[in-house]
């Protein structure tokens, strides 16, 4: 088409937008809602675009006339908007159509004709528009994947959402409040839901068929748009229809006839366990979780998340199909916050073996009764004369009361140290070194308080002298972080590490839970030593993933998840992790 030489417009890159500015922008469509009637008198459309800067912008567009809103057919189309006002909403920039708003829309397919779809009578295309379109096409061909939901009927499966391009052959009567489609028009139906429906026949109650539903509202871009005859997808559909033997296609009845049983589906075990998305639409079922933050995020179906690149953050509404490990105590691990390494919590037998090995060397008398501590030594009975030394740390030159006193112990066994830790403020296992007391190998706990053993990261810690304990300002606060800091230890954190398999009816997504106590509101550091907390954890899991019933009766979980890239050798994959989510108080 010809390019009109008019006064040039300046387009602003999306990474340079500022609050309050009125701008012109160009971008590739990442999400859109076809025009719909708003609660007022205007029509509305929502379009999210991205450009070469990698920044996304959500645009809220309003017009008294339906035809004045952008004519977008699919994700990947290219739009040029003129007259957008930038504003801040929930700490993010968004755009609102301003006075004089107009738009240009183009097919985003590389090498296709630059054919204009315009809204607004006085909107002319310039050489700058043409160049912007070609540049965005080239960039999008390698950075913006095509819409994963635009599918032919042959690729449609049960329990998913899809966009369908089709020709209207028949319709039911409508009332005066509805849009009337003329028969024979070509349509694109967005966010069409496929579901399995039992056949209404007493003699064939075991049969089900695949039905298509377009739910109400505009969530996830639901809607219908009539495609013009010139649309490339319409031309492709026409050629396909011309090759079909229509005489061989029989009209379907409301029920499957006996000779057509092969065209119906017989429910299997997996079919009967699928999530029904009608329950999502009702939104009346109990939600067993809540969000701590990021409430502004819109819900995203799982099938759409699985098609997108990382890193990104999402809000989901799904059910917990399964989880691992099933033996819940095995979910507790030790995490280094510095190097992010995970390790198993040492078993008692291995810890006691370290203490036994250290007890073969007797405490050095020259290291007893130092200025930092008072010492007591005794010999055990019937154990080969094993000697145990306990060093009581002074506070301001005096010994504090037992529950506030930190002690260092040499030669003690795990059972003995556990008894002492229930009486004193904390216990640090040590051994005699050439010049001073030393910590044991970090495979053993560096501090034991009550029933909890605190461990350090071997890789990230750089051990410092025991004498540094005197630098802690308040000796009554022998908290693990203070002890670790002065001794050069990077403390490991107790965390729950689980794999949750989510299902929302559009897809199944596996996400890691790596959390110390926020999700379950139960401290992971105490779960291994407290039977009541273990029972609480089992109760929570039985609520969010109930045993012995179908998944349709499970509660919904509203969660925040984030995607991230993981590289192993030459292979790269995307993983997902739950964050800023907690179980509801009434199930704890």
ZAMARGU-4260 file (C-alpha; in steps of 0.2 Angstrom, whole numbers, plus 5000, padded with zeros to 4 digits):
<rodrens>
0) 5000/5000/5000 | 5006/5018/4998 | 5014/5028/5012 | 5006/5045/5015 | 5019/5059/5018
5) 5012/5067/5033 | 5019/5076/5048 | 5030/5062/5057 | 5025/5055/5074 | 5037/5051/5087
10) 5036/5034/5096 | 5042/5032/5113 | 5051/5015/5118 | 5041/5007/5132 | 5056/5008/5144
15) 5056/5027/5143 | 5038/5030/5148 | 5035/5042/5163 | 5020/5045/5174 | 5008/5058/5167
20) 5015/5059/5149 | 5005/5058/5133 | 5014/5047/5121 | 5013/5037/5105 | 5019/5019/5106
25) 5021/5003/5095 | 5022/4985/5101 | 5018/4967/5099 | 5002/4961/5107 | 5005/4949/5121
30) 4987/4949/5128 | 4971/4957/5123 | 4952/4957/5126 | 4941/4960/5111 | 4930/4976/5113
35) 4916/4974/5125 | 4903/4985/5133 | 4909/4992/5149 | 4898/4996/5164 | 4896/5013/5158
40) 4891/5019/5140 | 4908/5016/5132 | 4916/5000/5124 | 4932/4994/5132 | 4947/4984/5126
45) 4962/4979/5136 | 4979/4976/5126 | 4996/4972/5133 | 5010/4975/5122 | 5029/4973/5122
50) 5043/4980/5112 | 5062/4978/5109 | 5066/4985/5126 | 5058/4969/5134 | 5046/4981/5144
55) 5027/4977/5144 | 5013/4990/5145 | 4995/4986/5148 | 4983/4998/5139 | 4965/5002/5144
60) 4956/5008/5129 | 4939/5016/5129 | 4927/5023/5115 | 4909/5027/5112 | 4910/5017/5096
65) 4915/4998/5094 | 4923/5001/5078 | 4935/5014/5085 | 4944/5002/5096 | 4960/4992/5089
70) 4956/4978/5077 | 4966/4964/5084 | 4964/4946/5079 | 4978/4937/5088 | 4993/4937/5100
75) 5007/4943/5089 | 4998/4956/5080 | 5007/4973/5080 | 4999/4989/5085 | 5004/5008/5085
80) 4994/5018/5097 | 4993/5037/5097 | 4987/5047/5111 | 4990/5037/5126 | 4991/5044/5144
85) 5003/5035/5156 | 4998/5033/5174 | 5004/5023/5189 | 4992/5009/5195 | 4998/4998/5210
90) 5016/5003/5207 | 5016/4999/5189 | 5014/5010/5173 | 4999/5008/5163 | 4991/5017/5148
95) 4974/5025/5146 | 4967/5031/5129 | 4967/5050/5129 | 4957/5063/5119 | 4961/5060/5100
100) 4966/5042/5103 | 4968/5032/5087 | 4977/5015/5082 | 4985/5006/5068 | 4985/4987/5068
105) 4995/4975/5057 | 4998/4956/5055 | 5014/4952/5065 | 5019/4938/5053 | 5036/4940/5046
110) 5037/4943/5027 | 5018/4946/5026 | 5010/4961/5017 | 5010/4977/5028 | 4991/4978/5027
115) 4983/4992/5038 | 4968/4989/5050 | 4964/5007/5056 | 4953/5014/5069 | 4949/5032/5067
120) 4945/5041/5051 | 4960/5053/5051 | 4974/5040/5054 | 4986/5039/5040 | 5001/5028/5039
125) 5018/5035/5038 | 5035/5029/5033 | 5040/5028/5051 | 5025/5017/5055 | 5030/5005/5041
130) 5048/5004/5047 | 5042/5001/5065 | 5031/4987/5059 | 5045/4978/5050 | 5057/4981/5064
135) 5045/4974/5077 | 5041/4959/5066 | 5059/4954/5064 | 5061/4956/5083 | 5045/4946/5088
140) 5050/4932/5076 | 5064/4927/5089 | 5057/4934/5105 | 5038/4932/5105 | 5031/4915/5103
145) 5015/4913/5093 | 4999/4911/5103 | 4999/4893/5110 | 4980/4893/5111 | 4976/4896/5092
150) 4972/4878/5088 | 4963/4868/5074 | 4949/4856/5080 | 4960/4841/5077 | 4973/4847/5091
155) 4960/4851/5104 | 4959/4840/5119 | 4948/4839/5134 | 4949/4851/5149 | 4958/4865/5140
160) 4956/4883/5134 | 4959/4887/5115 | 4956/4900/5102 | 4946/4894/5087 | 4945/4901/5069
165) 4929/4894/5061 | 4914/4898/5049 | 4897/4900/5056 | 4885/4887/5049 | 4870/4888/5061
170) 4864/4898/5076 | 4850/4898/5089 | 4838/4913/5091 | 4845/4928/5101 | 4836/4942/5110
175) 4838/4960/5107 | 4852/4963/5119 | 4864/4951/5109 | 4875/4954/5094 | 4868/4945/5079
180) 4880/4936/5068 | 4875/4933/5050 | 4876/4915/5044 | 4892/4911/5034 | 4903/4924/5043
185) 4920/4918/5048 | 4924/4920/5067 | 4938/4919/5080 | 4931/4913/5097 | 4944/4917/5111
190) 4946/4907/5127 | 4934/4893/5122 | 4933/4880/5135 | 4932/4862/5130 | 4924/4850/5143
195) 4918/4832/5143 | 4899/4831/5144 | 4889/4815/5148 | 4877/4810/5134 | 4859/4812/5139
200) 4853/4795/5135 | 4846/4782/5147 | 4853/4768/5137 | 4870/4775/5135 | 4874/4784/5151
205) 4892/4778/5151 | 4896/4789/5135 | 4903/4807/5135 | 4906/4819/5122 | 4917/4834/5119
210) 4908/4851/5121 | 4914/4869/5118 | 4909/4882/5130 | 4911/4901/5129 | 4909/4907/5147
215) 4902/4924/5151 | 4913/4939/5156 | 4929/4945/5148 | 4942/4936/5159 | 4957/4928/5150
220) 4952/4938/5134 | 4935/4929/5131 | 4925/4935/5117 | 4921/4933/5098 | 4927/4943/5083
225) 4921/4942/5065 | 4936/4940/5054 | 4936/4949/5037 | 4937/4939/5021 | 4954/4946/5018
230) 4961/4939/5034 | 4976/4927/5030 | 4968/4914/5042 | 4951/4915/5034 | 4960/4912/5017
235) 4968/4897/5024 | 4952/4890/5032 | 4943/4892/5015 | 4956/4882/5006 | 4954/4868/5019
240) 4935/4868/5018 | 4936/4867/4999 | 4945/4851/5001 | 4932/4843/5013 | 4919/4831/5006
245) 4904/4839/5015 | 4892/4826/5009 | 4902/4813/5020 | 4899/4824/5035 | 4883/4820/5044
250) 4874/4832/5056 | 4876/4827/5074 | 4861/4824/5085 | 4859/4828/5103 | 4864/4810/5108
255) 4876/4798/5100 | 4868/4784/5090 | 4873/4766/5093 | 4882/4766/5076 | 4893/4781/5081
260) 4899/4775/5097 | 4917/4776/5091 | 4915/4794/5090 | 4910/4796/5108 | 4922/4794/5123
265) 4921/4781/5137 | 4926/4789/5154 | 4943/4781/5160 | 4950/4783/5178 | 4960/4798/5173
270) 4945/4807/5165 | 4934/4805/5180 | 4948/4813/5191 | 4949/4829/5180 | 4946/4846/5187
275) 4929/4854/5182 | 4932/4872/5177 | 4914/4876/5180 | 4919/4876/5198 | 4931/4890/5194
280) 4917/4900/5186 | 4906/4898/5201 | 4920/4903/5213 | 4909/4896/5227 | 4921/4882/5233
285) 4932/4884/5248 | 4949/4892/5245 | 4962/4884/5257 | 4976/4897/5254 | 4978/4916/5253
290) 4991/4928/5246 | 5003/4938/5257 | 5007/4950/5243 | 5006/4954/5224 | 4987/4954/5225
295) 4987/4965/5209 | 4992/4951/5198 | 4979/4943/5187 | 4975/4925/5187 | 4984/4915/5173
300) 4978/4898/5168 | 4992/4885/5169 | 4992/4880/5151 | 4997/4898/5147 | 5011/4898/5160
305) 5018/4883/5153 | 5020/4891/5136 | 5029/4907/5142 | 5048/4910/5145 | 5056/4913/5162
310) 5058/4922/5174 | 5040/4928/5177 | 5028/4929/5192 | 5010/4922/5191 | 4994/4921/5201
315) 4985/4905/5199 | 4969/4896/5205 | 4971/4877/5205 | 4969/4861/5214 | 4983/4851/5222
320) 4983/4835/5212 | 4997/4827/5221 | 5013/4831/5231 | 5030/4823/5236 | 5036/4817/5247
325) 5021/4808/5254 | 5031/4804/5271 | 5030/4822/5277 | 5045/4822/5289 | 5056/4819/5273
330) 5051/4836/5267 | 5062/4845/5280 | 5079/4850/5272 | 5093/4862/5276 | 5096/4876/5265
335) 5111/4888/5264 | 5104/4906/5260 | 5121/4911/5253 | 5125/4897/5240 | 5107/4890/5239
340) 5113/4872/5242 | 5101/4860/5249 | 5106/4845/5261 | 5098/4832/5271 | 5096/4835/5290
345) 5109/4823/5298 | 5102/4808/5306 | 5105/4806/5325 | 5116/4791/5322 | 5129/4801/5311
350) 5129/4815/5323 | 5132/4804/5338 | 5147/4796/5328 | 5155/4813/5326 | 5153/4816/5345
355) 5160/4799/5349 | 5176/4802/5338 | 5179/4818/5346 | 5177/4810/5363 | 5193/4799/5360
360) 5204/4814/5364 | 5204/4820/5382 | 5201/4839/5386 | 5217/4849/5389 | 5219/4855/5406
365) 5227/4871/5401 | 5211/4876/5392 | 5201/4875/5407 | 5195/4889/5418 | 5199/4903/5406
370) 5193/4921/5407 | 5179/4918/5395 | 5172/4903/5405 | 5172/4892/5421 | 5176/4874/5418
375) 5170/4857/5426 | 5177/4840/5422 | 5171/4823/5427 | 5175/4805/5421 | 5161/4793/5416
380) 5159/4776/5424 | 5161/4760/5414 | 5165/4769/5398 | 5184/4767/5398 | 5187/4783/5408
385) 5180/4795/5396 | 5182/4812/5402 | 5169/4826/5399 | 5172/4844/5401 | 5159/4858/5403
390) 5163/4876/5401 | 5151/4889/5408 | 5152/4906/5399 | 5152/4921/5410 | 5142/4936/5408
395) 5149/4953/5414 | 5161/4942/5425 | 5148/4931/5433 | 5139/4916/5429 | 5121/4919/5423
400) 5106/4907/5429 | 5106/4890/5420 | 5092/4894/5407 | 5102/4910/5401 | 5119/4901/5402
405) 5128/4896/5386 | 5140/4881/5389 | 5154/4873/5379 | 5155/4854/5380 | 5170/4842/5376
410) 5169/4823/5376 | 5150/4823/5377 | 5138/4810/5368 | 5122/4815/5359 | 5111/4809/5373
415) 5121/4819/5386 | 5121/4835/5376 | 5102/4833/5373 | 5099/4833/5392 | 5110/4848/5395
420) 5102/4858/5381 | 5085/4856/5390 | 5092/4864/5405 | 5104/4878/5398 | 5102/4892/5386
425) 5112/4883/5373 | 5126/4870/5370 | 5141/4872/5358 | 5150/4855/5356 | 5169/4859/5355
430) 5186/4850/5357 | 5203/4855/5363 | 5214/4863/5350 | 5233/4868/5351 | 5229/4885/5358
435) 5211/4886/5361 | 5194/4877/5361 | 5188/4873/5343 | 5172/4869/5335 | 5169/4852/5329
440) 5167/4848/5310 | 5152/4857/5303 | 5144/4840/5299 | 5139/4842/5318 | 5128/4856/5325
445) 5137/4871/5330 | 5124/4875/5343 | 5110/4865/5351 | 5095/4875/5359 | 5081/4865/5366
450) 5078/4851/5354 | 5084/4860/5339 | 5101/4857/5331 | 5108/4872/5321 | 5120/4868/5307
455) 5132/4878/5297 | 5137/4878/5278 | 5154/4869/5276 | 5156/4878/5259 | 5152/4896/5264
460) 5158/4897/5283 | 5175/4903/5288 | 5177/4898/5306 | 5183/4911/5319 | 5190/4908/5337
465) 5179/4903/5351 | 5185/4918/5360 | 5174/4929/5348 | 5159/4924/5359 | 5164/4937/5371
470) 5160/4950/5358 | 5141/4947/5358 | 5134/4962/5368 | 5120/4953/5377 | 5125/4936/5383
475) 5107/4933/5387 | 5103/4932/5369 | 5112/4917/5363 | 5102/4916/5347 | 5109/4905/5333
480) 5111/4920/5321 | 5122/4930/5334 | 5133/4915/5338 | 5135/4910/5320 | 5140/4928/5315
485) 5154/4930/5328 | 5161/4912/5324 | 5161/4915/5305 | 5147/4902/5302 | 5134/4904/5288
490) 5119/4895/5297 | 5109/4883/5287 | 5090/4886/5287 | 5077/4872/5290 | 5065/4873/5276
495) 5050/4862/5269 | 5055/4856/5251 | 5040/4848/5242 | 5034/4846/5225 | 5016/4851/5222
500) 5007/4846/5206 | 4994/4859/5202 | 4979/4856/5190 | 4967/4870/5185 | 4958/4860/5171
505) 4969/4869/5157 | 4985/4860/5162 | 4996/4852/5175 | 5011/4861/5182 | 5024/4855/5195
510) 5030/4869/5207 | 5042/4868/5221 | 5038/4873/5239 | 5054/4879/5247 | 5049/4888/5263
515) 5054/4889/5281 | 5037/4892/5290 | 5027/4905/5280 | 5017/4893/5269 | 5011/4880/5283
520) 5014/4893/5297 | 5023/4879/5306 | 5042/4881/5309 | 5052/4868/5299 | 5065/4868/5312
525) 5054/4860/5325 | 5044/4848/5315 | 5056/4834/5317 | 5055/4834/5336 | 5037/4839/5340
530) 5024/4826/5337 | 5010/4839/5338 | 5017/4849/5324 | 5019/4834/5314 | 5000/4830/5316
535) 4996/4848/5312 | 5006/4846/5295 | 4997/4830/5291 | 4980/4839/5295 | 4985/4853/5283
540) 4990/4841/5269 | 4974/4831/5271 | 4964/4847/5269 | 4972/4854/5253 | 4975/4837/5245
545) 4961/4825/5253 | 4964/4807/5252 | 4950/4795/5245 | 4940/4808/5235 | 4939/4814/5217
550) 4949/4829/5213 | 4934/4839/5208 | 4929/4840/5227 | 4947/4846/5232 | 4948/4864/5239
555) 4955/4878/5227 | 4972/4884/5231 | 4976/4902/5226 | 4995/4904/5225 | 5009/4915/5218
560) 5022/4906/5208 | 5038/4912/5200 | 5047/4904/5185 | 5066/4903/5183 | 5079/4895/5172
565) 5089/4880/5177 | 5104/4875/5168 | 5112/4857/5169 | 5126/4854/5158 | 5120/4859/5140
570) 5102/4857/5145 | 5091/4871/5151 | 5074/4870/5158 | 5061/4881/5167 | 5056/4877/5185
575) 5042/4885/5196 | 5042/4889/5214 | 5028/4895/5226 | 5031/4911/5235 | 5021/4923/5246
580) 5007/4911/5249 | 5000/4904/5266 | 4987/4892/5271 | 4971/4899/5278 | 4970/4901/5296
585) 4955/4890/5299 | 4963/4874/5293 | 4979/4876/5304
</rodrens>
